[in-house]
Amino acid sequence: MTNSYHPVEQSKRTAIVDILRGWAILGVAIGNYLDFLYIGIEKEIKHSTFSEILLYINRYLFAAKSWTLLTLLFGFGFAILINNVASKGKNPIAFFAWRMFLLFILAFINSAFWLGDILKDYAFLGLVLLLFYRCSAKTLAIISGVIVLTVPFVMAYVNGFKIEHPVIASNPEYLKLYHSGNWIDFFRFNLLASFYEQIIIPGYAITAHYVMLGCMLFGFLLQKLNFFNRLRELKGLLKNICVVSFALAVIIGIAFNMIIIYKVEFLKIFHPLYWLVLSTMIFISTGICLLYINGKLKTVFSYFSAGGKMTLTNYMTQNILAGIIFSGIGFGIADSMPYWFYFFLAISVFIIQLFISKWWLSKYNYGPIEWLWRSASYREWVPFKKAQPEVVADMKMV
């Protein structure tokens, strides 16, 4: 049976988008694994000089830059999918709403292993994006621009909200669930922590989602402009963006640190943290784009591309592995190791995933979770295993 819905073929994917996804999932792994150092009773953590260096590398290159980049690319992918479905004469709203419902299910599963799940946020904001899917490029540019310009005011205002709630990740009573070795207790700990330390926290529930929406709309805009398929044509613009975003990141970073050091009251009305995050993310992303169009790091990028094509599988696998490594259901390492251990464990897991992704995609069209999600979304079994090339016999007459 042939359905008029048809997924975007792997051969038609934009390579640089998958490369950027691969880079982003590396940053997500590092950030998530480092968070396990802070699941435990609050205590003073003394870092070695080496760990301090890694801490700054994570802070300025990966922290928040990775999930904002992934969110931007989610908006880009949303636009492609909406166009693909609409071009078949089907209802894109009904299709995408069903797809986001399925993502909520995956988010629940992932939240049972990891208290910092972001899939639920994508599923929620994916539904919100449907309100904008008919917007012109100009309208998307205006809305995303307004969000970026106003986010420091929003963050400063929201930071003034105070909500009383139990602190799950450092509360001895709740930590018993984390260390118990019982699967049900472990799932309960993660789901409680997800609710109390993400869903109802204003700084995340409001500010982070406001930033995510801006990133998604900007990704939607980039698709409308066919940006990633015009990189060579836009090489000069890319260079300018790379330089300007780097300069902005340095200026904002210095100013932000000075404000913190001297405890200026300014942060109560204007908090530029996400300006620093977004300018750094844009600098890194445009830098990767420039390396790509200049033909650099081809082998490395081929592996990053493979990892990016299996983003969902790799992300959920990272979290399941972390649960087994750090919690009581597995090795119980918890917060007992130095900072550098979590940093390099994340990189090691990611590198292994790149090799597995490369091998897997040589045999299959999609990662296993991507395939399940696509099949459920299209309500048919999409081709999983790569078709073997037919061997044509030489029928020439001798």
Contacts in CASP RR format, 6 or more apart in sequence:
PFRMAT RR
TARGET T0000
AUTHOR 0000-0000-0000
METHOD contacts of the structure
MODEL  1
MTNSYHPVEQSKRTAIVDILRGWAILGVAIGNYLDFLYIGIEKEIKHSTF
SEILLYINRYLFAAKSWTLLTLLFGFGFAILINNVASKGKNPIAFFAWRM
FLLFILAFINSAFWLGDILKDYAFLGLVLLLFYRCSAKTLAIISGVIVLT
VPFVMAYVNGFKIEHPVIASNPEYLKLYHSGNWIDFFRFNLLASFYEQII
IPGYAITAHYVMLGCMLFGFLLQKLNFFNRLRELKGLLKNICVVSFALAV
IIGIAFNMIIIYKVEFLKIFHPLYWLVLSTMIFISTGICLLYINGKLKTV
FSYFSAGGKMTLTNYMTQNILAGIIFSGIGFGIADSMPYWFYFFLAISVF
IIQLFISKWWLSKYNYGPIEWLWRSASYREWVPFKKAQPEVVADMKMV
1 380 0 8 1.000
3 378 0 8 1.000
3 379 0 8 1.000
3 380 0 8 1.000
4 88 0 8 1.000
4 89 0 8 1.000
4 90 0 8 1.000
5 85 0 8 1.000
5 88 0 8 1.000
5 90 0 8 1.000
5 95 0 8 1.000
5 378 0 8 1.000
5 379 0 8 1.000
5 380 0 8 1.000
6 84 0 8 1.000
6 88 0 8 1.000
6 378 0 8 1.000
7 84 0 8 1.000
7 374 0 8 1.000
7 378 0 8 1.000
7 382 0 8 1.000
8 80 0 8 1.000
8 81 0 8 1.000
8 84 0 8 1.000
10 309 0 8 1.000
10 361 0 8 1.000
10 365 0 8 1.000
10 366 0 8 1.000
13 309 0 8 1.000
14 228 0 8 1.000
14 229 0 8 1.000
15 292 0 8 1.000
15 301 0 8 1.000
15 305 0 8 1.000
16 228 0 8 1.000
16 231 0 8 1.000
16 288 0 8 1.000
16 289 0 8 1.000
16 292 0 8 1.000
17 73 0 8 1.000
17 76 0 8 1.000
17 77 0 8 1.000
17 228 0 8 1.000
18 304 0 8 1.000
18 305 0 8 1.000
18 306 0 8 1.000
18 307 0 8 1.000
18 308 0 8 1.000
18 309 0 8 1.000
19 288 0 8 1.000
19 292 0 8 1.000
19 301 0 8 1.000
19 304 0 8 1.000
19 305 0 8 1.000
19 308 0 8 1.000
20 69 0 8 1.000
20 73 0 8 1.000
20 285 0 8 1.000
20 288 0 8 1.000
20 289 0 8 1.000
21 70 0 8 1.000
21 73 0 8 1.000
21 307 0 8 1.000
21 308 0 8 1.000
21 309 0 8 1.000
21 311 0 8 1.000
22 304 0 8 1.000
22 305 0 8 1.000
22 307 0 8 1.000
22 308 0 8 1.000
22 311 0 8 1.000
23 66 0 8 1.000
23 69 0 8 1.000
23 284 0 8 1.000
23 288 0 8 1.000
23 304 0 8 1.000
24 66 0 8 1.000
24 67 0 8 1.000
24 69 0 8 1.000
24 70 0 8 1.000
24 73 0 8 1.000
24 311 0 8 1.000
25 66 0 8 1.000
25 70 0 8 1.000
25 307 0 8 1.000
25 308 0 8 1.000
25 311 0 8 1.000
25 314 0 8 1.000
25 315 0 8 1.000
25 318 0 8 1.000
25 350 0 8 1.000
26 62 0 8 1.000
26 66 0 8 1.000
26 346 0 8 1.000
26 347 0 8 1.000
26 350 0 8 1.000
27 62 0 8 1.000
27 65 0 8 1.000
27 66 0 8 1.000
27 346 0 8 1.000
28 66 0 8 1.000
28 67 0 8 1.000
28 70 0 8 1.000
28 118 0 8 1.000
28 315 0 8 1.000
28 318 0 8 1.000
29 318 0 8 1.000
29 346 0 8 1.000
29 347 0 8 1.000
29 349 0 8 1.000
29 350 0 8 1.000
30 58 0 8 1.000
30 62 0 8 1.000
30 66 0 8 1.000
30 343 0 8 1.000
30 346 0 8 1.000
30 347 0 8 1.000
31 58 0 8 1.000
31 62 0 8 1.000
31 63 0 8 1.000
31 66 0 8 1.000
31 346 0 8 1.000
32 114 0 8 1.000
32 116 0 8 1.000
32 318 0 8 1.000
32 319 0 8 1.000
32 322 0 8 1.000
32 346 0 8 1.000
33 318 0 8 1.000
33 322 0 8 1.000
33 342 0 8 1.000
33 343 0 8 1.000
33 345 0 8 1.000
33 346 0 8 1.000
33 349 0 8 1.000
34 58 0 8 1.000
34 339 0 8 1.000
34 342 0 8 1.000
34 343 0 8 1.000
34 346 0 8 1.000
35 116 0 8 1.000
36 322 0 8 1.000
36 326 0 8 1.000
36 333 0 8 1.000
36 334 0 8 1.000
36 335 0 8 1.000
36 342 0 8 1.000
37 45 0 8 1.000
37 335 0 8 1.000
37 337 0 8 1.000
37 339 0 8 1.000
37 342 0 8 1.000
38 169 0 8 1.000
38 170 0 8 1.000
38 335 0 8 1.000
39 115 0 8 1.000
39 169 0 8 1.000
39 170 0 8 1.000
39 175 0 8 1.000
39 178 0 8 1.000
39 326 0 8 1.000
39 334 0 8 1.000
39 335 0 8 1.000
40 169 0 8 1.000
40 170 0 8 1.000
40 175 0 8 1.000
40 178 0 8 1.000
40 334 0 8 1.000
40 335 0 8 1.000
41 170 0 8 1.000
41 172 0 8 1.000
41 175 0 8 1.000
42 170 0 8 1.000
45 339 0 8 1.000
47 55 0 8 1.000
47 338 0 8 1.000
47 339 0 8 1.000
48 338 0 8 1.000
48 339 0 8 1.000
48 340 0 8 1.000
50 340 0 8 1.000
51 338 0 8 1.000
51 339 0 8 1.000
51 340 0 8 1.000
51 343 0 8 1.000
54 339 0 8 1.000
54 340 0 8 1.000
54 343 0 8 1.000
55 339 0 8 1.000
58 343 0 8 1.000
60 280 0 8 1.000
61 280 0 8 1.000
61 284 0 8 1.000
63 277 0 8 1.000
64 274 0 8 1.000
64 277 0 8 1.000
64 281 0 8 1.000
65 277 0 8 1.000
65 280 0 8 1.000
65 281 0 8 1.000
65 284 0 8 1.000
67 118 0 8 1.000
68 211 0 8 1.000
68 212 0 8 1.000
68 215 0 8 1.000
68 277 0 8 1.000
68 278 0 8 1.000
68 281 0 8 1.000
69 281 0 8 1.000
69 284 0 8 1.000
69 285 0 8 1.000
70 118 0 8 1.000
70 311 0 8 1.000
71 122 0 8 1.000
71 211 0 8 1.000
71 212 0 8 1.000
71 215 0 8 1.000
71 216 0 8 1.000
72 215 0 8 1.000
72 216 0 8 1.000
72 218 0 8 1.000
72 219 0 8 1.000
72 222 0 8 1.000
72 281 0 8 1.000
73 219 0 8 1.000
74 122 0 8 1.000
74 126 0 8 1.000
74 216 0 8 1.000
75 129 0 8 1.000
75 215 0 8 1.000
75 216 0 8 1.000
75 217 0 8 1.000
75 219 0 8 1.000
75 220 0 8 1.000
75 223 0 8 1.000
76 219 0 8 1.000
76 220 0 8 1.000
76 222 0 8 1.000
76 223 0 8 1.000
76 228 0 8 1.000
77 219 0 8 1.000
77 223 0 8 1.000
78 96 0 8 1.000
78 126 0 8 1.000
78 129 0 8 1.000
78 133 0 8 1.000
78 216 0 8 1.000
78 220 0 8 1.000
79 133 0 8 1.000
79 219 0 8 1.000
79 220 0 8 1.000
79 223 0 8 1.000
79 224 0 8 1.000
80 223 0 8 1.000
81 96 0 8 1.000
81 99 0 8 1.000
82 92 0 8 1.000
82 96 0 8 1.000
82 133 0 8 1.000
83 223 0 8 1.000
85 91 0 8 1.000
85 92 0 8 1.000
85 95 0 8 1.000
85 96 0 8 1.000
86 92 0 8 1.000
92 133 0 8 1.000
93 130 0 8 1.000
93 133 0 8 1.000
95 377 0 8 1.000
96 126 0 8 1.000
96 127 0 8 1.000
96 130 0 8 1.000
97 127 0 8 1.000
97 130 0 8 1.000
98 377 0 8 1.000
99 373 0 8 1.000
99 377 0 8 1.000
100 123 0 8 1.000
100 124 0 8 1.000
100 126 0 8 1.000
100 127 0 8 1.000
101 123 0 8 1.000
102 373 0 8 1.000
102 376 0 8 1.000
102 377 0 8 1.000
103 119 0 8 1.000
103 122 0 8 1.000
103 123 0 8 1.000
103 373 0 8 1.000
104 119 0 8 1.000
104 120 0 8 1.000
104 123 0 8 1.000
106 119 0 8 1.000
106 312 0 8 1.000
106 316 0 8 1.000
106 369 0 8 1.000
106 373 0 8 1.000
107 117 0 8 1.000
107 119 0 8 1.000
107 120 0 8 1.000
107 122 0 8 1.000
107 123 0 8 1.000
108 120 0 8 1.000
109 316 0 8 1.000
110 117 0 8 1.000
110 119 0 8 1.000
110 315 0 8 1.000
110 316 0 8 1.000
110 319 0 8 1.000
111 117 0 8 1.000
111 119 0 8 1.000
111 120 0 8 1.000
111 190 0 8 1.000
111 191 0 8 1.000
111 194 0 8 1.000
112 187 0 8 1.000
112 190 0 8 1.000
112 191 0 8 1.000
113 187 0 8 1.000
113 190 0 8 1.000
113 316 0 8 1.000
113 319 0 8 1.000
113 320 0 8 1.000
113 322 0 8 1.000
113 323 0 8 1.000
114 190 0 8 1.000
114 319 0 8 1.000
114 322 0 8 1.000
114 323 0 8 1.000
115 168 0 8 1.000
115 169 0 8 1.000
115 189 0 8 1.000
115 190 0 8 1.000
115 193 0 8 1.000
115 194 0 8 1.000
115 197 0 8 1.000
115 198 0 8 1.000
116 193 0 8 1.000
116 194 0 8 1.000
116 198 0 8 1.000
117 194 0 8 1.000
117 198 0 8 1.000
117 319 0 8 1.000
119 315 0 8 1.000
120 194 0 8 1.000
120 199 0 8 1.000
121 208 0 8 1.000
121 209 0 8 1.000
121 212 0 8 1.000
122 212 0 8 1.000
124 209 0 8 1.000
125 209 0 8 1.000
125 212 0 8 1.000
125 213 0 8 1.000
125 216 0 8 1.000
126 216 0 8 1.000
128 213 0 8 1.000
129 213 0 8 1.000
129 216 0 8 1.000
129 217 0 8 1.000
129 220 0 8 1.000
132 139 0 8 1.000
132 140 0 8 1.000
132 143 0 8 1.000
132 217 0 8 1.000
132 220 0 8 1.000
133 220 0 8 1.000
135 143 0 8 1.000
135 220 0 8 1.000
136 224 0 8 1.000
137 221 0 8 1.000
137 224 0 8 1.000
137 225 0 8 1.000
140 217 0 8 1.000
140 218 0 8 1.000
140 220 0 8 1.000
140 221 0 8 1.000
140 224 0 8 1.000
141 221 0 8 1.000
143 214 0 8 1.000
143 217 0 8 1.000
144 214 0 8 1.000
144 215 0 8 1.000
144 217 0 8 1.000
144 218 0 8 1.000
144 221 0 8 1.000
145 214 0 8 1.000
145 218 0 8 1.000
147 210 0 8 1.000
147 211 0 8 1.000
147 213 0 8 1.000
147 214 0 8 1.000
147 217 0 8 1.000
148 214 0 8 1.000
148 275 0 8 1.000
148 278 0 8 1.000
151 207 0 8 1.000
151 210 0 8 1.000
151 211 0 8 1.000
151 274 0 8 1.000
151 275 0 8 1.000
152 270 0 8 1.000
152 271 0 8 1.000
152 272 0 8 1.000
152 273 0 8 1.000
152 274 0 8 1.000
152 275 0 8 1.000
153 269 0 8 1.000
153 270 0 8 1.000
154 206 0 8 1.000
154 207 0 8 1.000
154 210 0 8 1.000
155 203 0 8 1.000
155 207 0 8 1.000
155 271 0 8 1.000
155 273 0 8 1.000
155 274 0 8 1.000
156 267 0 8 1.000
156 268 0 8 1.000
156 269 0 8 1.000
156 270 0 8 1.000
156 271 0 8 1.000
158 202 0 8 1.000
158 203 0 8 1.000
158 206 0 8 1.000
158 207 0 8 1.000
159 202 0 8 1.000
159 203 0 8 1.000
159 207 0 8 1.000
159 267 0 8 1.000
159 268 0 8 1.000
159 271 0 8 1.000
160 202 0 8 1.000
160 268 0 8 1.000
161 202 0 8 1.000
161 203 0 8 1.000
161 206 0 8 1.000
163 200 0 8 1.000
163 201 0 8 1.000
163 202 0 8 1.000
165 196 0 8 1.000
165 197 0 8 1.000
165 200 0 8 1.000
165 201 0 8 1.000
166 174 0 8 1.000
166 196 0 8 1.000
167 196 0 8 1.000
167 197 0 8 1.000
168 174 0 8 1.000
168 189 0 8 1.000
168 192 0 8 1.000
168 193 0 8 1.000
168 196 0 8 1.000
168 197 0 8 1.000
169 175 0 8 1.000
169 193 0 8 1.000
169 197 0 8 1.000
174 189 0 8 1.000
174 192 0 8 1.000
174 193 0 8 1.000
175 189 0 8 1.000
176 185 0 8 1.000
177 185 0 8 1.000
177 186 0 8 1.000
177 188 0 8 1.000
177 189 0 8 1.000
177 192 0 8 1.000
178 185 0 8 1.000
178 186 0 8 1.000
178 189 0 8 1.000
178 327 0 8 1.000
178 328 0 8 1.000
178 334 0 8 1.000
179 327 0 8 1.000
179 328 0 8 1.000
179 332 0 8 1.000
179 334 0 8 1.000
180 186 0 8 1.000
180 328 0 8 1.000
181 327 0 8 1.000
181 328 0 8 1.000
181 329 0 8 1.000
181 330 0 8 1.000
182 329 0 8 1.000
183 329 0 8 1.000
186 323 0 8 1.000
186 327 0 8 1.000
186 328 0 8 1.000
186 329 0 8 1.000
198 204 0 8 1.000
198 205 0 8 1.000
199 205 0 8 1.000
207 274 0 8 1.000
211 274 0 8 1.000
211 277 0 8 1.000
211 278 0 8 1.000
215 278 0 8 1.000
222 228 0 8 1.000
227 234 0 8 1.000
231 238 0 8 1.000
231 289 0 8 1.000
231 292 0 8 1.000
231 293 0 8 1.000
232 293 0 8 1.000
235 290 0 8 1.000
235 293 0 8 1.000
238 286 0 8 1.000
238 287 0 8 1.000
238 289 0 8 1.000
238 290 0 8 1.000
238 293 0 8 1.000
239 290 0 8 1.000
241 282 0 8 1.000
241 286 0 8 1.000
242 283 0 8 1.000
242 286 0 8 1.000
242 287 0 8 1.000
242 290 0 8 1.000
245 279 0 8 1.000
245 280 0 8 1.000
245 282 0 8 1.000
245 283 0 8 1.000
245 286 0 8 1.000
246 279 0 8 1.000
246 283 0 8 1.000
248 275 0 8 1.000
248 279 0 8 1.000
249 276 0 8 1.000
249 279 0 8 1.000
249 280 0 8 1.000
249 283 0 8 1.000
252 272 0 8 1.000
252 275 0 8 1.000
252 276 0 8 1.000
252 279 0 8 1.000
253 276 0 8 1.000
255 272 0 8 1.000
256 272 0 8 1.000
256 273 0 8 1.000
256 276 0 8 1.000
258 264 0 8 1.000
259 266 0 8 1.000
259 267 0 8 1.000
260 267 0 8 1.000
291 297 0 8 1.000
291 301 0 8 1.000
292 301 0 8 1.000
302 358 0 8 1.000
303 354 0 8 1.000
303 355 0 8 1.000
303 357 0 8 1.000
303 358 0 8 1.000
304 354 0 8 1.000
306 354 0 8 1.000
306 357 0 8 1.000
306 358 0 8 1.000
306 360 0 8 1.000
306 361 0 8 1.000
307 314 0 8 1.000
307 353 0 8 1.000
307 354 0 8 1.000
307 357 0 8 1.000
307 358 0 8 1.000
308 314 0 8 1.000
308 357 0 8 1.000
309 357 0 8 1.000
309 361 0 8 1.000
309 366 0 8 1.000
309 367 0 8 1.000
309 370 0 8 1.000
310 353 0 8 1.000
310 357 0 8 1.000
310 360 0 8 1.000
310 361 0 8 1.000
310 366 0 8 1.000
310 367 0 8 1.000
310 370 0 8 1.000
311 370 0 8 1.000
312 367 0 8 1.000
312 369 0 8 1.000
312 370 0 8 1.000
312 373 0 8 1.000
313 367 0 8 1.000
313 368 0 8 1.000
313 369 0 8 1.000
313 370 0 8 1.000
314 350 0 8 1.000
314 353 0 8 1.000
314 357 0 8 1.000
316 369 0 8 1.000
317 353 0 8 1.000
318 346 0 8 1.000
318 349 0 8 1.000
318 350 0 8 1.000
318 353 0 8 1.000
321 349 0 8 1.000
323 329 0 8 1.000
323 330 0 8 1.000
324 330 0 8 1.000
324 331 0 8 1.000
325 331 0 8 1.000
325 332 0 8 1.000
325 333 0 8 1.000
325 345 0 8 1.000
326 332 0 8 1.000
326 333 0 8 1.000
326 334 0 8 1.000
327 334 0 8 1.000
328 334 0 8 1.000
357 367 0 8 1.000
360 367 0 8 1.000
361 367 0 8 1.000
362 386 0 8 1.000
363 385 0 8 1.000
363 386 0 8 1.000
364 371 0 8 1.000
364 384 0 8 1.000
364 385 0 8 1.000
364 386 0 8 1.000
365 371 0 8 1.000
365 382 0 8 1.000
365 383 0 8 1.000
365 384 0 8 1.000
365 385 0 8 1.000
365 386 0 8 1.000
366 374 0 8 1.000
366 382 0 8 1.000
366 384 0 8 1.000
371 382 0 8 1.000
371 384 0 8 1.000
374 382 0 8 1.000
375 381 0 8 1.000
375 382 0 8 1.000
END
